[in-house]
Structures are given as C-alpha cells and as structure tokens.
Amino acid sequence: MVLIVERNHETIGIDFVGYPERFAPAFDLANCHMFSRAGLRIFPLSFSAWKRNRERCLRGIESFL
C-alpha cells in the first residue's frame, strides 16, 4: 500500500511493504516505478516496523522529507 503525504509543499509516497489488508496488492512495484518516474520520491517502510515502533518510523519519514 502506498500512502501519499504532503508536508511543507513537499510530497512523498510511503510504501507500506507487507501491508496485510485487502489493499496490499493495489500498488505493485510497477506502480511505484511510475510514481518515481513522475518525480514522487518513495519511502519504503516495513509495515511490521510501523506496528512495532511508530515513533522511530515517523523520525525516519521526517528525515526523508
């Protein structure tokens, strides 16, 4: 699953790798490459890491921005 986020006029995609729900197959690798070609930077984030330690993941996203 890819989540599109905008902050301070910068937009990124967060790719939740291993998202277990019904939307998991909605954004495959080809779609991620399409976003990248369009200039959207993609931040890969393990869904299990998000479940274990959201604060650490948010710091990683923050530094990516």
SULBEL-V946901 format. One record per backbone hydrogen bond with DSSP energy under -1.0 kcal/mol. NH is the residue of the N-H (numbers start at 1). CO is the residue of the C=O. If there is no record, write none. Layout:
BEGIN
nh: <NH/NH>
co: <CO/CO>
END
This chain:
BEGIN
nh: <3/5/7/10/12/13/14/15/16/17/17/19/24/26/32/33/34/35/36/37/38/39/40/43/45/47/50/51/52/53/57/58/59/60/61/62/63/64/65>
co: <14/12/10/7/5/41/3/43/1/15/45/16/21/23/28/29/30/31/32/33/34/36/35/13/15/17/46/47/48/49/53/54/55/56/57/58/59/60/61>
END
